[in-house]
Amino acid sequence: MTHKALTNNLPQSFKKRYIERKIRARLLRIQRRRNKVYRRKNGNHNGPDADYGQVTSISDAPDVSEEILETEKKAFLRSLEKQQKISH
């Protein structure tokens, strides 16, 4: 017996409907992606968060005196020079 005799349909019709469904599904997926509403990020965030760290008094002044800062800076630079001489 043939497929047509059993089901009264040709086998190509199944294949044709399968391909049509695949194409329709792909088109719908693309349309959904195009029509999707994307939420814009709020770009109005300025400064630190109120719940994170100091907000009211931000100071650019160092925690140590100027003299101690200079001596520490010079000592650090000397150590870097020593390391550079050793590596070369």
C-alpha positions in Angstrom: 0.0 0.0 0.0 1.1 3.5 -0.6 1.1 6.5 1.7 -1.7 8.2 -0.4 -3.9 5.1 -0.2 -3.5 5.0 3.6 -3.8 8.7 4.5 -5.4 10.2 1.4 -2.6 12.7 1.4 0.7 12.8 -0.5 3.9 12.8 1.6 5.0 16.1 0.0 2.1 17.9 1.7 3.5 17.1 5.2 6.9 18.4 4.2 5.4 21.5 2.6 3.3 22.3 5.7 6.4 21.7 8.0 8.5 24.1 6.0 5.7 26.7 5.9 5.3 26.5 9.7 9.1 26.9 10.2 9.1 30.0 8.0 6.1 31.5 9.7 7.6 30.9 13.1 10.8 32.5 12.1 9.0 35.6 10.7 6.9 35.9 13.9 10.0 35.6 16.0 11.7 38.4 14.0 8.6 40.6 14.2 8.3 40.1 18.0 12.0 41.1 18.4 11.4 44.2 16.3 8.3 45.3 18.1 9.8 44.7 21.6 9.7 47.8 23.7 13.1 48.4 25.2 13.4 50.3 28.5 15.9 53.1 28.4 18.4 53.3 31.2 18.0 56.3 33.4 21.1 58.5 32.7 20.3 61.1 35.4 22.3 59.4 38.1 24.8 61.9 39.5 27.1 61.5 42.5 27.3 58.8 45.1 24.4 56.9 46.6 23.1 58.1 49.9 23.4 54.7 51.4 27.0 54.2 50.3 29.9 56.0 52.0 30.1 59.7 52.8 27.8 61.8 50.8 27.7 65.1 52.7 31.3 65.9 53.2 33.6 64.8 50.5 37.1 66.1 51.0 40.0 66.1 48.5 42.5 66.9 51.3 44.8 63.9 52.2 44.5 62.4 55.7 48.1 63.0 56.5 50.2 66.2 56.7 52.0 67.6 53.6 55.4 66.8 55.1 54.7 63.2 55.8 53.2 62.8 52.3 56.3 64.2 50.7 58.7 61.9 52.6 56.6 58.9 51.9 56.4 59.8 48.2 60.2 60.2 48.0 60.7 56.9 49.8 58.4 55.1 47.4 60.1 56.7 44.3 63.5 55.6 45.7 62.3 52.0 46.1 61.0 52.0 42.5 64.4 53.3 41.3 66.1 50.5 43.2 63.8 47.9 41.7 64.4 49.2 38.2 68.2 49.1 38.6 68.0 45.5 39.9 65.7 44.4 37.0 68.0 45.9 34.3 
